[in-house]
Amino acid sequence: MIALVLANMKMMARNRQAIFWALFFPLMLVVVFGLFDFNGVGAADVSVIDQSGGPRAELFRERLSEIEFLDLEFEDLDIAAARDKVADGDLGYLIIIPELFDDPAGQAQAEGPAPVMLVYSTRNPDRNQLVDGAVRNLVSHIQSGGAPVIPSQLLTADVIQVSEVDYFDNVLLGLLGLGIMTNSIISIAVRISTFRNQSILKRLLVTPLPIWKFFAAEIVAHVILALVQAGIILSLGVFAFGGHVNGNIVWVLAITALGSIVFLNIGFILSAWAKSPAAASGMGNAVALPMMFLGGTFFSTAALPWILPELSFALPLTPMLAALRDVAIDSEPIWETWPYLAAMGGWVVATALAATKVFKFG
Amino acid sequence: MEPAVQVENLVKRFGSFTAVDGVTFAVERGEVFGILGPNGAGKTTTLEIIESLQKPTEGRVSVLGLDVQSDAAKVKTRIGVQLQASAYYDYLNLKEILALFGSFYPSKVSPESLLDQVGLADKAASRMSELSGGQRQRFAVAASLVNNPELVILDEPTAGLDPQARRNLWGLIREVNGRGVTVVMTTHYMEEAETLCNRLAIMDHGQILALDTPRSLINQLKASYAVKLTLDKPMTVAQLESLNGGVELVHSEEQSEETADEDAKAENTYLLRLANSPTALRSMLDEIDKAGLGLENLQITPVTLEDVFLEMTGSELRD
């Protein structure tokens, strides 16, 4: 089987045109996304928890909503849960208006103004400065009533330290998943369809080579190619465009390999139905493209309407990207992503069974 | 010693279509056994069952004493196969392809030696796309010998080749057989079957119509000579039937619209067979004279397998 794996890799390496196009698409997107400045100061999503409920707090909330770049939500949130959302990046800023905000007597008793709490993470320093300054000025204006106060007594910033991460890091991992998915599905579907059309599969069947070795050699060679592809995509993203991979690269590659196996199995299934290599390519694109948009390659699946965010986790790409981001961006150990790995494992088994059922040699 | 191939009452149906219909034959060790027949005769299906590529609907096939169904893996290690119109990997060179296929077998012949045997030693670093049709077929034969097989199955090895390339391949097949390797081959070239095969099965519509040595098959015909004659006027069917002396009408070449202007001589041309009798030719010419017909052209040749095939199937070989 080793001879067949080596021969497969040799053939893939010599098919330079196919390799070029397999890499070109994800690399082109890495360049395009790398050139954009996604970290410019955009709207900041802010949740406000009002523990005071007094008229001055109401005025503060009104003035906050007049600040254009703040996208306000007044939710009845638990402070700890809201703080977790900020830490996870699901929420930009949290403002907590304290109970004594409207209680001068209480403040006097406490020997100082009750400070408003502004919670944010270190993800976006430029925007943090802007939001911090705007909120601080507003609190100062409302609370001081014109009298001199020390601003730091009016607003306390609770800055959550997170690993350096930005939108490009998310997209880089999305593009990694996209590259592995399209290359694995289309490459194997076209390759097997070509082999069948040229009777190469039939020729192999008249040798004593066990069928499982044929499949294993194809999978091993393609997984090695996927890992090389992952290395190139991540290197370009990190070294040329300043992306970050904070987690353990070995876990990232392990998830890449598992995802590649799922998509190779899908490619085997498509090759059974495709009557020609061109049809196999078309079918591969038809399967990969919707998954590219629904699987969270460029944007969070949470932004999808209706029940699509939940349904998107039924696709194999979504758990793969979620696991990749948890491991690469949030530095989680791979075993913490077990629900995603289990979903991918389910896909490996289901697609392998389906491929065994439908695959045709002749 | 068991025969190289033993086929008993073999039937293969695809839905309501019967591709192979009760075929029985045995191939002795060391011989070149040919299966001759037109496309769709059931030759390839029969071979694919022998190669374990397809399961028979009925019947039993054994190769080198092993059942092809229950001992498929063992059979595959001892036979070599050249499939009809099979390609090889595009991105490996000839030497690499042979090394790869050799790795599938417990014992193998070196790629260099195989390429040398088929006269492609200088093409070791070339890819399939760089070979001519004849070279590709020779390579396919080389690939079938990669495991030093006891039996080689060649499915239309010379299909589509020019006469020179075909003769080169015949030499190669003789050479392989000369080393004691049993060869089973299909062809629809009469001359090839006659030249190469020790024994021959004529197959059509899934059945074996005749099985013998090429010489015996030819001798079975009543006629010994084929006569092609062109007359100045058409002969009626009654006149043709009245020709005696062991003359048999095989074919009448009608003048077609396309040939009418270009080749008027195709008109009134008849293909006949004559018994091996000294009086037959004289008798035929006398009858033509009596009928007041003029003889414009006359060709006499010994009968060949082509004539045997026409006799057996009542039709020319379909392509």
Contacts between the chains, C-beta under 8 A, distances in Angstrom:
chain1	res1	chain2	res2	distance
A	3	B	99	7.3
A	3	B	100	5.8
A	3	B	103	3.8
A	4	B	100	6.7
A	4	B	103	7.3
A	7	B	89	7.3
A	7	B	92	6.2
A	7	B	96	6.8
A	7	B	100	4.7
A	10	B	91	7.0
A	10	B	92	6.6
A	10	B	96	7.2
A	11	B	89	5.9
A	11	B	90	7.5
A	11	B	91	3.8
A	11	B	92	6.1
A	12	B	91	7.8
A	14	B	91	4.1
A	15	B	90	8.0
A	15	B	91	5.6
A	198	B	86	7.4
A	198	B	87	3.6
A	199	B	83	5.8
A	199	B	85	6.2
A	199	B	86	4.2
A	199	B	87	6.3
A	200	B	86	7.2
A	200	B	87	6.0
A	200	B	88	6.7
A	200	B	89	6.7
A	202	B	53	6.7
A	202	B	83	6.0
A	202	B	86	6.6
A	203	B	81	7.7
A	203	B	83	5.7
A	203	B	86	4.7
A	203	B	87	8.0
A	203	B	88	7.3
A	204	B	104	8.0
A	205	B	53	6.0
A	206	B	51	5.1
A	206	B	52	7.4
A	206	B	53	6.3
A	206	B	76	6.4
A	206	B	79	7.9
A	206	B	81	4.2
A	206	B	83	7.0
A	207	B	76	6.1
A	207	B	101	6.5
A	207	B	104	4.3
A	207	B	105	7.1
A	208	B	73	5.3
A	208	B	76	4.3
A	208	B	77	4.8
A	208	B	104	5.9
A	208	B	105	6.4
A	209	B	104	4.3
A	362	B	53	7.5
